[in-house]
Amino acid sequence: MNISETVANRILEICKERNLTVNKLSTISGVTQSTVNDIVNHKTKNIGIVTIKMLCDGLEISITDFFDTPEFRNLEQELY
């Protein structure tokens, strides 16, 4: 799994835990619904840290909390 897939999965995991839809997440975070949809549908490969920070702010979690999972700790380096 690559980083963009891991980010998408983490967003969906948090939404499921909190009974949030992608639409509601976009509303509370100020990130457009199309952007959030592109992330969770793996259409965006290079997700900006500003976007992730906005999503975290909407979810009321820190960036550290977002990335502090075994999935992120075990990611291998991606070479392009």
C-alpha angles and dihedrals in degrees: 000000000000129000097263091052090047091051091049092049091048092052091050091046092053092045090052092048090052098038091241126150121219087249092055091047091053090049096050094042101042092234113132116256091236091057093049090046091050090051097048092042091052094243092123116065099175108052112186121234090230089059092048090049091051090050090049091049090052090049090046093235132119124249086245090058090048094053099034097099134111090246092061094040091054098047115126121226113273118222120200 
